[in-house]
Amino acid sequence: MPADESAMGVATDDPVALMNAVIEHVVPAMHQLGIRVVESHGGRAVGVAPMAGNGNHLGTMYAGTLFSLAEMLGGALFLANFDMSLFHVTVKDVQIRYRRPARSDVRAEAMLDTATIEWLRREADACGKADFSLDAVITDADGEVVATTQGTYQLRAGSVT
């Protein structure tokens, strides 16, 4: 299915609904993990994943769910800040550090400052692409850090259909 808002019936002025529609229709494996965006505006994106359905053989959260939750925040920030008819985003590299087992629902947060977002716009307009780094923190229901990620993403000219 094309990753465009008209095909999913979602308006581009609601980045949370748009990203959740992308997860559901374009990356159904992530949707099946229960991953959802709950906040995406300006330079801040927050996603959640439930413990239910994501357990492993140890009774803790499946590592792939934690990774997927953090990785998709780059897409959520992209949709909140860029026109998907002009640009798309791709992942170049993501490294994760698992810090402690997650035994509850989890929440991931990532932020880009305004200066970085403006630089990305200028660079992508001028060069057709721009790389950016994004760090995410994943916490459990008690606010304890269960994992951190460091990712490199690339904003590229052209839509993906």
PyRosetta script that sets phi, psi and omega in degrees:
from pyrosetta import init, pose_from_sequence

init()
pose = pose_from_sequence("MPADESAMGVATDDPVALMNAVIEHVVPAMHQLGIRVVESHGGRAVGVAPMAGNGNHLGTMYAGTLFSLAEMLGGALFLANFDMSLFHVTVKDVQIRYRRPARSDVRAEAMLDTATIEWLRREADACGKADFSLDAVITDADGEVVATTQGTYQLRAGSVT")
pose.set_psi(1, 138.7)
pose.set_omega(1, 179.1)
pose.set_phi(2, -63.3)
pose.set_psi(2, 146.0)
pose.set_omega(2, 177.8)
pose.set_phi(3, -88.1)
pose.set_psi(3, 55.0)
pose.set_omega(3, 177.6)
pose.set_phi(4, -125.9)
pose.set_psi(4, 145.0)
pose.set_omega(4, -171.2)
pose.set_phi(5, -60.5)
pose.set_psi(5, -33.8)
pose.set_omega(5, -178.8)
pose.set_phi(6, -68.2)
pose.set_psi(6, -35.6)
pose.set_omega(6, 178.9)
pose.set_phi(7, -68.7)
pose.set_psi(7, -24.7)
pose.set_omega(7, -179.0)
pose.set_phi(8, -101.2)
pose.set_psi(8, -4.2)
pose.set_omega(8, 178.5)
pose.set_phi(9, 69.9)
pose.set_psi(9, 32.6)
pose.set_omega(9, -177.6)
pose.set_phi(10, -125.3)
pose.set_psi(10, 137.7)
pose.set_omega(10, 178.8)
pose.set_phi(11, -77.7)
pose.set_psi(11, 145.3)
pose.set_omega(11, -179.7)
pose.set_phi(12, -73.0)
pose.set_psi(12, -12.2)
pose.set_omega(12, -179.3)
pose.set_phi(13, -83.3)
pose.set_psi(13, 3.5)
pose.set_omega(13, 176.1)
pose.set_phi(14, -124.1)
pose.set_psi(14, 85.6)
pose.set_omega(14, -175.0)
pose.set_phi(15, -62.5)
pose.set_psi(15, -28.2)
pose.set_omega(15, 178.1)
pose.set_phi(16, -66.9)
pose.set_psi(16, -51.2)
pose.set_omega(16, 179.0)
pose.set_phi(17, -62.5)
pose.set_psi(17, -39.5)
pose.set_omega(17, -179.8)
pose.set_phi(18, -64.5)
pose.set_psi(18, -46.5)
pose.set_omega(18, -180.0)
pose.set_phi(19, -65.2)
pose.set_psi(19, -39.3)
pose.set_omega(19, 177.6)
pose.set_phi(20, -65.2)
pose.set_psi(20, -34.6)
pose.set_omega(20, 175.4)
pose.set_phi(21, -68.0)
pose.set_psi(21, -39.7)
pose.set_omega(21, 176.0)
pose.set_phi(22, -60.8)
pose.set_psi(22, -46.2)
pose.set_omega(22, 178.4)
pose.set_phi(23, -57.8)
pose.set_psi(23, -46.9)
pose.set_omega(23, -177.0)
pose.set_phi(24, -66.4)
pose.set_psi(24, -45.4)
pose.set_omega(24, -171.0)
pose.set_phi(25, -96.3)
pose.set_psi(25, -28.0)
pose.set_omega(25, -175.1)
pose.set_phi(26, -103.3)
pose.set_psi(26, -31.6)
pose.set_omega(26, 179.6)
pose.set_phi(27, -127.5)
pose.set_psi(27, 68.3)
pose.set_omega(27, -174.0)
pose.set_phi(28, -60.8)
pose.set_psi(28, -26.4)
pose.set_omega(28, 177.9)
pose.set_phi(29, -62.3)
pose.set_psi(29, -39.0)
pose.set_omega(29, 178.0)
pose.set_phi(30, -67.9)
pose.set_psi(30, -39.8)
pose.set_omega(30, 177.7)
pose.set_phi(31, -61.0)
pose.set_psi(31, -40.9)
pose.set_omega(31, -179.6)
pose.set_phi(32, -65.9)
pose.set_psi(32, -23.2)
pose.set_omega(32, 175.4)
pose.set_phi(33, -78.1)
pose.set_psi(33, -7.1)
pose.set_omega(33, 179.6)
pose.set_phi(34, 83.1)
pose.set_psi(34, 13.7)
pose.set_omega(34, -179.5)
pose.set_phi(35, -71.7)
pose.set_psi(35, 131.4)
pose.set_omega(35, -179.1)
pose.set_phi(36, -140.5)
pose.set_psi(36, 148.0)
pose.set_omega(36, 171.4)
pose.set_phi(37, -90.5)
pose.set_psi(37, 134.1)
pose.set_omega(37, 178.5)
pose.set_phi(38, -114.3)
pose.set_psi(38, -15.7)
pose.set_omega(38, 177.9)
pose.set_phi(39, -153.3)
pose.set_psi(39, 134.3)
pose.set_omega(39, 176.4)
pose.set_phi(40, -159.9)
pose.set_psi(40, 104.0)
pose.set_omega(40, 178.1)
pose.set_phi(41, -156.4)
pose.set_psi(41, 147.0)
pose.set_omega(41, -179.8)
pose.set_phi(42, 50.6)
pose.set_psi(42, -124.9)
pose.set_omega(42, -177.8)
pose.set_phi(43, -101.0)
pose.set_psi(43, 19.4)
pose.set_omega(43, -176.8)
pose.set_phi(44, -127.7)
pose.set_psi(44, 132.4)
pose.set_omega(44, 174.8)
pose.set_phi(45, -133.7)
pose.set_psi(45, 139.7)
pose.set_omega(45, 179.7)
pose.set_phi(46, -132.9)
pose.set_psi(46, 133.5)
pose.set_omega(46, 176.3)
pose.set_phi(47, -129.6)
pose.set_psi(47, 161.8)
pose.set_omega(47, 179.9)
pose.set_phi(48, -134.7)
pose.set_psi(48, 157.0)
pose.set_omega(48, 173.7)
pose.set_phi(49, -144.3)
pose.set_psi(49, 139.7)
pose.set_omega(49, -179.0)
pose.set_phi(50, -84.5)
pose.set_psi(50, 150.7)
pose.set_omega(50, 172.4)
pose.set_phi(51, -69.2)
pose.set_psi(51, -38.9)
pose.set_omega(51, -178.9)
pose.set_phi(52, -59.2)
pose.set_psi(52, 125.7)
pose.set_omega(52, 179.3)
pose.set_phi(53, 86.0)
pose.set_psi(53, -3.9)
pose.set_omega(53, -177.8)
pose.set_phi(54, -121.6)
pose.set_psi(54, 20.4)
pose.set_omega(54, 179.8)
pose.set_phi(55, -77.0)
pose.set_psi(55, 156.3)
pose.set_omega(55, 175.5)
pose.set_phi(56, -115.0)
pose.set_psi(56, -169.7)
pose.set_omega(56, -177.7)
pose.set_phi(57, -67.6)
pose.set_psi(57, -12.0)
pose.set_omega(57, 179.2)
pose.set_phi(58, -100.7)
pose.set_psi(58, -2.5)
pose.set_omega(58, -177.4)
pose.set_phi(59, 81.2)
pose.set_psi(59, 14.6)
pose.set_omega(59, 176.5)
pose.set_phi(60, -114.1)
pose.set_psi(60, 174.6)
pose.set_omega(60, -176.5)
pose.set_phi(61, -71.3)
pose.set_psi(61, 138.3)
pose.set_omega(61, 176.3)
pose.set_phi(62, -57.6)
pose.set_psi(62, 129.9)
pose.set_omega(62, -177.1)
pose.set_phi(63, -59.3)
pose.set_psi(63, -35.2)
pose.set_omega(63, -179.9)
pose.set_phi(64, -64.7)
pose.set_psi(64, -31.7)
pose.set_omega(64, 176.5)
pose.set_phi(65, -67.0)
pose.set_psi(65, -44.6)
pose.set_omega(65, 178.5)
pose.set_phi(66, -60.7)
pose.set_psi(66, -45.3)
pose.set_omega(66, 179.4)
pose.set_phi(67, -61.7)
pose.set_psi(67, -48.9)
pose.set_omega(67, -177.9)
pose.set_phi(68, -61.5)
pose.set_psi(68, -40.9)
pose.set_omega(68, 179.5)
pose.set_phi(69, -59.3)
pose.set_psi(69, -47.4)
pose.set_omega(69, -179.4)
pose.set_phi(70, -70.4)
pose.set_psi(70, -40.7)
pose.set_omega(70, -176.3)
pose.set_phi(71, -60.9)
pose.set_psi(71, -39.6)
pose.set_omega(71, -175.2)
pose.set_phi(72, -72.6)
pose.set_psi(72, -11.2)
pose.set_omega(72, 179.9)
pose.set_phi(73, -64.3)
pose.set_psi(73, -28.6)
pose.set_omega(73, 174.6)
pose.set_phi(74, -61.5)
pose.set_psi(74, -39.6)
pose.set_omega(74, 176.5)
pose.set_phi(75, -68.4)
pose.set_psi(75, -38.5)
pose.set_omega(75, 179.3)
pose.set_phi(76, -64.2)
pose.set_psi(76, -42.0)
pose.set_omega(76, 178.0)
pose.set_phi(77, -67.8)
pose.set_psi(77, -36.4)
pose.set_omega(77, 175.9)
pose.set_phi(78, -59.2)
pose.set_psi(78, -50.8)
pose.set_omega(78, -177.0)
pose.set_phi(79, -64.5)
pose.set_psi(79, -28.2)
pose.set_omega(79, 179.4)
pose.set_phi(80, -76.8)
pose.set_psi(80, -16.2)
pose.set_omega(80, -170.6)
pose.set_phi(81, -127.3)
pose.set_psi(81, -11.5)
pose.set_omega(81, -173.8)
pose.set_phi(82, -134.2)
pose.set_psi(82, 153.6)
pose.set_omega(82, 179.2)
pose.set_phi(83, -81.7)
pose.set_psi(83, 113.8)
pose.set_omega(83, -176.8)
pose.set_phi(84, -71.8)
pose.set_psi(84, -7.8)
pose.set_omega(84, 173.3)
pose.set_phi(85, -82.6)
pose.set_psi(85, -13.4)
pose.set_omega(85, 180.0)
pose.set_phi(86, -109.9)
pose.set_psi(86, -27.6)
pose.set_omega(86, -174.6)
pose.set_phi(87, -137.0)
pose.set_psi(87, 162.5)
pose.set_omega(87, 168.1)
pose.set_phi(88, -139.2)
pose.set_psi(88, 167.0)
pose.set_omega(88, -178.6)
pose.set_phi(89, -124.3)
pose.set_psi(89, 146.7)
pose.set_omega(89, 176.2)
pose.set_phi(90, -138.1)
pose.set_psi(90, 157.2)
pose.set_omega(90, 179.1)
pose.set_phi(91, -93.9)
pose.set_psi(91, 129.7)
pose.set_omega(91, 175.6)
pose.set_phi(92, -98.8)
pose.set_psi(92, -34.8)
pose.set_omega(92, -176.8)
pose.set_phi(93, -165.4)
pose.set_psi(93, 137.9)
pose.set_omega(93, 170.8)
pose.set_phi(94, -139.0)
pose.set_psi(94, 129.9)
pose.set_omega(94, 176.1)
pose.set_phi(95, -115.2)
pose.set_psi(95, 137.1)
pose.set_omega(95, 179.7)
pose.set_phi(96, -121.4)
pose.set_psi(96, 144.0)
pose.set_omega(96, 173.7)
pose.set_phi(97, -121.3)
pose.set_psi(97, 113.4)
pose.set_omega(97, 177.4)
pose.set_phi(98, -83.1)
pose.set_psi(98, 123.4)
pose.set_omega(98, -172.4)
pose.set_phi(99, -103.1)
pose.set_psi(99, -34.7)
pose.set_omega(99, 178.1)
pose.set_phi(100, -161.5)
pose.set_psi(100, 156.0)
pose.set_omega(100, -179.5)
pose.set_phi(101, -65.1)
pose.set_psi(101, 140.8)
pose.set_omega(101, 174.4)
pose.set_phi(102, -96.2)
pose.set_psi(102, 127.0)
pose.set_omega(102, -179.6)
pose.set_phi(103, -120.1)
pose.set_psi(103, 16.3)
pose.set_omega(103, -178.0)
pose.set_phi(104, -147.0)
pose.set_psi(104, 179.1)
pose.set_omega(104, 170.6)
pose.set_phi(105, -56.2)
pose.set_psi(105, 153.1)
pose.set_omega(105, -179.2)
pose.set_phi(106, -127.1)
pose.set_psi(106, 162.5)
pose.set_omega(106, -179.1)
pose.set_phi(107, -136.1)
pose.set_psi(107, 135.7)
pose.set_omega(107, 177.3)
pose.set_phi(108, -120.7)
pose.set_psi(108, 143.1)
pose.set_omega(108, -179.7)
pose.set_phi(109, -136.8)
pose.set_psi(109, 140.6)
pose.set_omega(109, 175.4)
pose.set_phi(110, -142.3)
pose.set_psi(110, 151.6)
pose.set_omega(110, -177.7)
pose.set_phi(111, -140.7)
pose.set_psi(111, 145.8)
pose.set_omega(111, 170.3)
pose.set_phi(112, -123.7)
pose.set_psi(112, 136.3)
pose.set_omega(112, 179.0)
pose.set_phi(113, -78.5)
pose.set_psi(113, 160.7)
pose.set_omega(113, -176.8)
pose.set_phi(114, -58.3)
pose.set_psi(114, -39.8)
pose.set_omega(114, -179.8)
pose.set_phi(115, -62.4)
pose.set_psi(115, -39.4)
pose.set_omega(115, 178.7)
pose.set_phi(116, -66.5)
pose.set_psi(116, -42.5)
pose.set_omega(116, 179.5)
pose.set_phi(117, -62.3)
pose.set_psi(117, -43.6)
pose.set_omega(117, 178.6)
pose.set_phi(118, -64.9)
pose.set_psi(118, -41.5)
pose.set_omega(118, 177.7)
pose.set_phi(119, -61.7)
pose.set_psi(119, -43.1)
pose.set_omega(119, 178.6)
pose.set_phi(120, -59.3)
pose.set_psi(120, -42.7)
pose.set_omega(120, 177.7)
pose.set_phi(121, -59.6)
pose.set_psi(121, -49.1)
pose.set_omega(121, -178.6)
pose.set_phi(122, -64.7)
pose.set_psi(122, -45.7)
pose.set_omega(122, -177.7)
pose.set_phi(123, -65.2)
pose.set_psi(123, -44.7)
pose.set_omega(123, 179.5)
pose.set_phi(124, -65.8)
pose.set_psi(124, -39.0)
pose.set_omega(124, 176.2)
pose.set_phi(125, -63.0)
pose.set_psi(125, -43.6)
pose.set_omega(125, -175.7)
pose.set_phi(126, -77.4)
pose.set_psi(126, -39.0)
pose.set_omega(126, -171.6)
pose.set_phi(127, -112.1)
pose.set_psi(127, -9.9)
pose.set_omega(127, -178.3)
pose.set_phi(128, 85.9)
pose.set_psi(128, -6.8)
pose.set_omega(128, 177.2)
pose.set_phi(129, -163.2)
pose.set_psi(129, 160.3)
pose.set_omega(129, 177.7)
pose.set_phi(130, -159.6)
pose.set_psi(130, 131.6)
pose.set_omega(130, 177.1)
pose.set_phi(131, -88.7)
pose.set_psi(131, 148.3)
pose.set_omega(131, 172.6)
pose.set_phi(132, -144.9)
pose.set_psi(132, 150.1)
pose.set_omega(132, 177.6)
pose.set_phi(133, -98.4)
pose.set_psi(133, 145.6)
pose.set_omega(133, 179.9)
pose.set_phi(134, -143.8)
pose.set_psi(134, 124.2)
pose.set_omega(134, 175.6)
pose.set_phi(135, -102.4)
pose.set_psi(135, 140.1)
pose.set_omega(135, 177.2)
pose.set_phi(136, -128.0)
pose.set_psi(136, 150.1)
pose.set_omega(136, 176.8)
pose.set_phi(137, -122.6)
pose.set_psi(137, 130.0)
pose.set_omega(137, 178.8)
pose.set_phi(138, -111.7)
pose.set_psi(138, 126.3)
pose.set_omega(138, -179.4)
pose.set_phi(139, -121.6)
pose.set_psi(139, 156.4)
pose.set_omega(139, 176.6)
pose.set_phi(140, -91.0)
pose.set_psi(140, -173.7)
pose.set_omega(140, -176.4)
pose.set_phi(141, -64.0)
pose.set_psi(141, -21.4)
pose.set_omega(141, 177.8)
pose.set_phi(142, -92.0)
pose.set_psi(142, 2.8)
pose.set_omega(142, -179.5)
pose.set_phi(143, 83.2)
pose.set_psi(143, 6.3)
pose.set_omega(143, 178.5)
pose.set_phi(144, -78.3)
pose.set_psi(144, 138.0)
pose.set_omega(144, 178.3)
pose.set_phi(145, -72.6)
pose.set_psi(145, 122.2)
pose.set_omega(145, 178.5)
pose.set_phi(146, -103.9)
pose.set_psi(146, -22.9)
pose.set_omega(146, 177.8)
pose.set_phi(147, -163.5)
pose.set_psi(147, 156.0)
pose.set_omega(147, 172.8)
pose.set_phi(148, -132.8)
pose.set_psi(148, 150.8)
pose.set_omega(148, 176.3)
pose.set_phi(149, -129.7)
pose.set_psi(149, 154.9)
pose.set_omega(149, 170.6)
pose.set_phi(150, -129.1)
pose.set_psi(150, 120.1)
pose.set_omega(150, -177.3)
pose.set_phi(151, -124.8)
pose.set_psi(151, 153.8)
pose.set_omega(151, 170.3)
pose.set_phi(152, -119.3)
pose.set_psi(152, 124.7)
pose.set_omega(152, -179.1)
pose.set_phi(153, -119.7)
pose.set_psi(153, 161.9)
pose.set_omega(153, 176.0)
pose.set_phi(154, -131.6)
pose.set_psi(154, 127.0)
pose.set_omega(154, 172.6)
pose.set_phi(155, -87.6)
pose.set_psi(155, 128.9)
pose.set_omega(155, -177.6)
pose.set_phi(156, -129.1)
pose.set_psi(156, 144.7)
pose.set_omega(156, 175.5)
pose.set_phi(157, -68.0)
pose.set_psi(157, 145.6)
pose.set_omega(157, 178.2)
pose.set_phi(158, 102.9)
pose.set_psi(158, 140.7)
pose.set_omega(158, 178.9)
pose.set_phi(159, -88.8)
pose.set_psi(159, 159.6)
pose.set_omega(159, 176.4)
pose.set_phi(160, -107.2)
pose.set_psi(160, 121.9)
pose.set_omega(160, 178.9)
pose.set_phi(161, -125.4)
pose.dump_pdb("model.pdb")
